[in-house]
């Protein structure tokens, strides 16, 4: 039998509090990391498709919204936003938007996802 402790398959991603000061990590850094994790969890809640359509309509002629605007308005990365948009367009396309414009939204969404690969 070995004197080494058993290795867990779960890896801890945070810095233990005793070592935070040594690593230059402040309390606000830890709080911010916790906020980001919580935001990622809460962002799994559905976004109103009308907000997606309105946003994409504003930016459609420019090839879709810029990453910083997508992040600030929806809290999503570019791929997350365009996958969500595509899914919304498939499930419940907007009835008050001309079909040609909906098709353009789909095309822009596919292109942005391709560019993000």
N, C-alpha and C positions, 0 to 999 in steps of 0.2 A: 504494500500500500504506500502511496506517495504522500509526502508532507505538503505537497502543493494543494491549494484550495481548488475545489471543483470549478470549472469554467462554465459560466452560464451562456446560453445561446442568445440571451437578451443583452444588448449593449446599451449602456447608459450614455446618453448624449449630452447631459449637462455636466458642468464643472462643479465638483463638490464645493459647498460654501467655504470651507476652510482654505481652499486653494484659489478662491476668486481674486483676492487682493494680489496674490503672487502672479496671477496670469493677467493682471491689468483689467479685470472684469469688474464693473461697478454694479451696484444694486439696480440702477436704471437699465443696464444692459440685460440683467436677469429678468427684470419686469417686462422689458420690451420683448424679449424672447418668449416669455409666457403669453404676452398679448398676441404675438404673431401666431403661436400655436393655437390659441383660442380663436383667433380670426379665421384660421384655416378650417377649423371645425365648424364654426358658425356659417361660413360661406358655402357649406354644403347644402344649406337651405335653398329652396327654389327662388330664382330671380323672376320678377314679373316680366314675361316676354315682351310686353309693350315697351318697357324701358330699353330692352335690347334692340327692338325694331327702331325706336326713336333715335337712339344713339347711332346705330348703323346707318340710318337714313341721313343723318347730319354729315357723316363722313364717307358715304358711299362713293361719291365722285372722286374721292382722294384715295381710294383703295382700302377703305376701312379706317377705323380710329387708331391714333398713335398709342403705343404701349403705355405711356405714362397716363394718358387720359382713361384708358381701359382700367388700369390698376386703381386710379384714384376714384373713379365712378363706381366700379363694380367689385374691386378687390380681387380681380382675377388676372392671371397671366394672359398673354395673347392667345396661346392655344386653348386655354380653358374657356375664354370668352367665345372664340369662334366655334368651338365644339358645342357649347351651350346654345349659341345662335343657330347653328345648323340643326341641332335637335329640336329647338323650338319651331323652326321653320318647317320641319317635317311633321311634327305632331300637331301644331296649331298655327298654320300660316295666317298672317294678318289679313282680315277680310276687307279692311279699308285701304289696303295698299294694292296698286295695280299688279297683276301677275308678272308683268315684265320686270317690274322693280324687285319683286320677291326673287325672281330668277337671278337678277343681278346681285342681290344680297347673297344668294347661295354661291354664285361664281366667285365673288370677292372672298367669301368665307373659305372656300376650297383653296383659293390661291394663297391666302394668308397662312393657312395651315400647312400648305406645301412649302412655303418660304421658311416656316419655323422649324422644319425638319432638320 
